[in-house]
Amino acid sequence: MLILASTADLLRVVTGQAADIEPHASWMDKSGSTFTPGRTDTASITTATTTTVVPAPAASTQRNVKLLSLRNAHASTACDVTVEHTDGTNVETLMKCTLLAGESLVFDGDGLWSHYSINGEQYAAIGAIAAQADMETATSIILAVTPGRQQSHPGHPKFWAKFGVSGNLLDSYNVASVSDDGTGLATVTIATDFSSANWVCHVTVERAATALAVANARESRIRSAGQAAGTVQVECYDHTAATALAADPTSWYVTGLGDQ
């Protein structure tokens, strides 16, 4: 519960952006042995400001806040909302979160705060979030992993790419560009570099045709001295002669694992 116990006590909301926050509050007042219900629908908050959403009770009255609902009705703008309790002198932050467009923050009669999506689904409490160092250590079994951190795990590829023989990037992750360096040669430039040149690269290719002829076979390798922290040069050749001949594949496939 939230108690407003004096004529100076207020419950207010601080909005960080000009969105469209719709507040509703319901409460129960106690004066002696008399209980009186009350509620208020505050006008939509459309600026970055501080707004009283539960006013102070009358003298000799305690106000027990049973429900506070804050919904971001804006079509696109997210808003940081901070719920504060003040006794007229001290201001205490009770809850702070970012409401995306259509989301709601609700305080209920059991004293619980809940964050709801635009579809009315309650966000799960997932606990502490793993940082990059936690992912790189790969030892914690209690930290939650977010999409922006999962690639830092040592067992996760740090980049991958499929590209054609003209340096045309067909699909990729964490790849800045690809260059065609000549027949059977290409260089991949990684967007976020590895911490050193000591990372694991896997390269394979699509062979030239389905017929099982020597001229259609393709072998792929990392070119000697072609690996650096931010680039890797790969090569492809066939076996039409005693000495392998550089040859283009139909397409290249390159993946890298290591520390960034």
Secondary structure, DSSP 8 states (H G I E B T S, - for coil): -EEE-STT-EEEEEESSSS-EEEEEEEEEEETTEEEEEEEE---B-SS-EEEEE----TT-EEEEEEEEEEE--SS--EEEEEEEE-SS-EEEEEEEEE-TT-EEEE-TTS-EEEE-TTS-B-----SB--HHHHHHT--SSSB--TTTGGGSTTS-SEEEEE-TTS-EEEEESEEEEEEEETTEEEEEESS--SSS--EEEEEEE-S-SS--GGG--EEEEEEEEE-SSEEEEEEEE-SSSS-EE---SEEEEEEES--
